[in-house]
Amino acid sequence: MRTNEAFITPSVLEWAIKRAGVSAESIHKKAEQWVSGKARPTFKQAVDLAKTLQIPFGYLWLKEPPEEKEIIPDLRTIGNTPNPEYSLELKTLISNTKFKQEWFKEYVIENSIHIDRVVGKFSIGSSSDDIALDIIKKLEADTVIAQNRKKEDVLKHFIKKAEKLNILVMKNKSLGATKKSLNLSEFRGFAIYDDIAPLVFINSNDSKAAQIFTLIHELAHLWIGQSGISDLKQENATMVELKCNEVAAKVLMPEPEIRSMFKKSDIDGLSNMADFFSVSTLAILNRIRALGLIPYDVYTNLYSEEMNKFDEISIYSNKEKGFAPPQKLVRARNGDLFAFAVVDAVLNNKESYTNAVRLFDCKKFDIIEKVGKEFGILR
C-alpha cells in the first residue's frame, strides 16, 4: 500500500463529479477506479480533484455527500421550459459571494456599525412608482439620469451611493482569481437580501449600459426584500422580474423625459436616446413600448435588430483594455465597502492575512498593504 494514498470517500467523489456536470474520464484516467473504491488517489491528486471540481478539499473526506439547498431563487426564464441547472462556475460564484456576505455581516455586528435600513421597506405589491422614487432619492439618481453622462460615470455614481447605504456591490467577469469567464447568457446579475448586509453582484462581461440597468434592477430586488438570480429577459418573466424591470426603467428613464425626447427624435434616434439616458437601445425600446409610443410589430422588428447589435457591442466593449494593478482590481471586483472592511479587520488584528487574501480571491499577502495604501490608511 502506498503511504501517500488519500482515503477519500468514493460516494462524495461521485457526487462532486455529477455536480460538476462532467464525466469521470475527463477528470483523470483513474477516476472511475477512485469512484468505485478499487483504487485511491494520492494526496496531491486529491488536492487537484478538489480544485478541478470546485469543492472544499475537506469535502472529499465526508462520510456522505453534503446536502446543497437552493442558494438563491432562480428567476431566469428560458421560454416555457424548466431553467437549466446552475453551471459549476455559477454555483461556486454564489457560494463564494455568500461567504463574503456572511463575513461582512459579522464585521458590521462585531464593530457595532450603525445601519440606516433602506432595503426591504417595500413588497412586490407596492407601487412601482413609489419604489422608483425612493431609489432615486436614496441614490441621488436625479443628478445623473437623463443627463447625457458617460455610462462609466453613471455606473460609478450608483455603486458609490449604494455602498454609502451599506449595500455591498460586487462585479466580475470571471470566477474569482481564475480565468473562467462568467457566462453572460446564463445570468446578468443577482441579489442576496439581508437586513444587515444586502448584496448585489453584476456580471461585468456585459456592456456598461446593461450593467447600469442590472444594478438598478438588482437594487429593486433588495428594496422589495427579494433575493434572486436574473437574466433580465422580458419574455415569460416571473412577476418579481417584471416588477424589478419596471422599477429600473422608471428610475433610469423617467416618463416625462422619454415622451419629450421621443417626440423630437422618433424611432430613428434610438442611439441618441440611449446615450442621453445612459442605457442601452434595448432598454429604450422596452420603455417606449411600455408607454405605448410604438406599435408592437414595429417594436419586435426593432428589438430583433438591436439585439444582434447589442451582443456584438457587449463582447467588443468588455475586452480588457491595458493592465490594471491588482489592488485596483480587488476594489473594482469586491467593492470599496467590502475591501475597506477586510483591510481594516487585518490592521486591527481581527482577521488573519490568510483569510483576508482568500476573501480577496488573491494569493499574495502583500495585496493587503497595496489595498490599504489605495484607501490611504497605510503609507
N, C-alpha and C positions, 0 to 999 in steps of 0.2 A: 504493500500500500504506500502511495506517495504521501509524504508528510505535509505537503503543501496543498492537499486537496481541500476544497471548500465544501463543508457539509450543508449545502443549501437544501431547501425544501422543494422537491420536484414539482409539486402541485402549484406552488407560488410562482415558479418559473413559467409553468404552462399558462397560468393566469396572466402574467406580465406580457407574454408573447401575444396572447389573444387580445389583450388590452391595447397593445401597440398596433394591432392590425397587420401583423407580418407573419411570415412562416418561420418555423424553427430553422429550416435550412438557410434562410437568408441571414440569420444571426450568427451561426457558426456551424461548421460541418459536423460537429459532435453534439449539437444542441438537442437533437432528438434522443440521444442516449442519456443526456442530463435530465430531460423531461421524464423519461421512463424510469430513471433511477439506476440504470445499468452502469452508468459512469458518473463521475463528478468533475466539475471544472476546477482548475487551480484557483487560488485566491485572486491572482491577477485577472484571470478570465472572468471571475465573478464580479470584480470591480468594473470591468469593461461591459459586462452584461447589464449592470445597473445603469451605467451611463447611456448605453445604446437604447435601453427600454425606458429610460427616463423615470426611474423609481428610486426612492431612497435605498442605499446599499443594504441597510438593515432589514428591509422587507424580505430579502431572499432567505432569511433565517426564521421568518414567522412560521408558526405551526400550520397556518392555513391562510389563504388569500384574504387581504383586508376587504372590508365592505365599503365600496365607494358610493356615497349618496350623490344625488344630483347637486352639482356645485352651485349653480345659479340657474334660474328659469331660462329655458331655451325659447326665445321669441322669434327665431329666424323662420322664414317661410320659403318653402320650395314647392311652388304650385300647390296641389292638393295632396301631395304625398307626405308621409312622415319625414321629419327632419333627419338628416344623416347624423350618425354618431359624431361626437366631437373628435377631431383629429388628435393624435398623441400630443402634438405641439400645443394645441389649444387647451387640452386638459392640463398639461404641465404649466402653461402660462397662467391659467386661472388659479391653479393651486399655489404657484409661487406668489402671485399677486395677493391672494388671500392671506398668505403667510406674512407678507409685508404689512398688510392692513391690520392684522392682529397685533403685530409688533408695535405699530404706531398707536394703536388704541391703548395698549399697555403704557406706552410712553406718555400719552396725554393724561392718563389716570394717575400714574406714579408722580408726575410733575405738577399735578393739580392745576392743569391748564384750563382756564375758563373758556367755555364754548357757548356762543350765542347760537342756539339751534335755528337753522334756516331751512333744513330739509324735513320732509315728512309732514308738513303742515297741511298739505292738500291730499286729495284722493283722486282716483280715476273718475269719480263722479263730479269733481269740481269743474268749474268753468275754465275752458282753455284760455280765455281772455284774462281771467284773474291770475292764473298760474303764470302766463307770459308776462303780465305786468309786474308781478312780484320778482320774476327772474331779471327782467330789465332793470328794475330798481336796485336789486341786490348786486348785480354785476356792473352797474353803471353803464348799461349797454347803449343808452341813448347817445353816448359820446363817440361811439364808433359805428353804429349801424346806419345804413343809408348815407354814408359819408364819403364814398368812393375811396376808402382806405385800402392800403395793401393788405392782402389776406394774411400774410405772415404777422403783421402788426395786430390785426384783429384777433387772431388766434392767441397771440401772446397776452393781449389785454384780458381776454376771457379767462385764460388759465391763471393769470396773476390775481384777478378778482376772486375767482373760485377758491384759490388757495388761501386768500385772506379770510375766507369764510370757513376755513379749516376743512376744506374738501380736497382730498388727495386726487391729483390729476397725473396719470402716468401714460406714456405713449412709447411705442417702439415698433419697429418694422421686422424685428427678428426675435427669436426666443432667447432671452437673457443674453449671456455672453457668446452664445453660439451664432452661427451664420444661417440658421434655419429660418427662412422667411415665413412670416405670418401670412396665411392665405387670405387675401382680401375678399375673395369670393365666398369664403367661409364665414367671416364676420368683419364688421367695421368698428365695433366697439362694444363695451359692456359697462354696466353699472352694478356696484355691490353696495346696497343700502346698509347703513349702520348709523345709529343715533350719534355716536361719538366720532367715528372715523369713516364717513361716507367716501366712496371711491369711484372714479371714472377712469377707464382705460380706453385709449384710442389707437387703432391700427394705423400707424403713420406711413404705411405703404400707399395710403390714399392721397389725393390731391389736397392742398391746403384748404380749398373751398369746401371740400367734402368733410375734412377734419373739423372745420368750424361747425358745420351742421351736426356732425356726430356728437361733438362736445355738448352743444345745447340740447340735443335730443337725450343724451345720457343724463344731463343735469335735470331734465324734466322728469326722468325716472326717479331721481333722488327726491325731487320736490313732491312727488306723489307717494314716496315711500316704497318704491318697487325696484327690486333688483332684476337684472335680465341681460341676456346677450342678444345683440341686434345685428341685422344686416340692412335695415332701413328701407327694405323694399315695400312698395305700396300695395302690390297685388297680394290678395289673400292675407294681409297683415292682421295680427291679433288686435284686440281693442286697445290694449296697452300701447302697442307700437303706433297705431293710428293716432292715439292721443298725444304721444310724445312727438310724433312728426308734426302734428298740428301746432303744438306749443312752440316747437323750434321754428316753424315757418312764421308764426306770428311775432316771435321775438326778433328774428333776423330780417323779415320782410313785412314791415307794417303796412296794413291795408291802404291807408291814405296815400302813402308814398308810392306804393305799387300801382295804384289806379292812376295817379297823376303822371307817372313816368311812362306807363303803358300807352296812354293817350298820345304821348309825344313820339314814341319810338315804334309802337306796334310790334308784331312778331319778328320783324326784320332786325330788331335791336336787342335780341336776347343776350348777346355777349356784352353789350354795353350795360344792360340792366344787371347782369351777373356781377360785373366789375363794380358797379355803383353800390350794390348791396353786399359785396364781398362773399358771394355764394356761387354755386355752380349754375350753369344754364338749366340743368335738370331740376334744381330746386326752384328756379324761377318759373319753369314750365308747370310744375306741380302747383305752385302758388296761384298763378294766373288762371289755371284750370279750376282750382278750388273756388276762386272768386267769380267763376262763370264768365271770364273775359274772352275765352276762345271755345269753339265747338269741340266736342270730344274727338271727332275724326281728325281734325287738324292737330289736336294735342297728341294723339297716338302716333301720327306720322312724324311730327317734330321730335317727339320723345325718342323714337327709334333712331332717328338720325343723330341726335345729340348723344345718345347712349354710346354709339360707336366712337364718336369723337372723344367722349369722356374717358373711356377705357384707355385710349391711346395717350391722352394727356396725363392721366394718373400715373401710368407707367413711366412716361418720359420725365415728368416733373419731380419724381421722387428718387431719381438716380443720385447716388452720393456725389456731392459736389465738394471736392477737396478733402482735407484732413481736419478732423475735429479732435482737440485734446481730450483725453479720457475723462477729465473732471467735468468738462462741458457736456459730454455725452451722458455722464451719470446724472447731472442736473436735468438735462432735457428728457431723459427716459423715466426717471423716478419722480421728477418734480422737485422744486425747491423746498416745498414744505416737508417732504419726507427726507430729502437729502440733508437738510439742515438738522433735523431731529437726530438722524443717525450719527452725524459728526459730533453733535452736542453731547449725545449719550456716551460716546467713546471718550471725549475730552474730560467728562465728569466721572469717569470710571464706573459708568453704569452699563456699559456694553463692551464686549471684547473686540479686538481688532478682527479676530477670526469671523465672528458673527456679522460684524459690520461689513466686511468685504463680501460675505455671502449675500447680505441684503442688497448690496450694490451690483451683484452679478459680476464681480471682478475677481481677480486672482492676486493682485499685488497690494500689500498693506499700505504702500505709500499713497494710495488713492485717497485715504482719509485726510492726510495733510494737504493734498492737492485741492480737494473739495473745500477743506477748511479755509485755505487761502483764497479760494474763489469767493467765499462769503465774507472774508475779512476778519474771521475770528482766529486766524493764525497768521503769523508773519514768516 
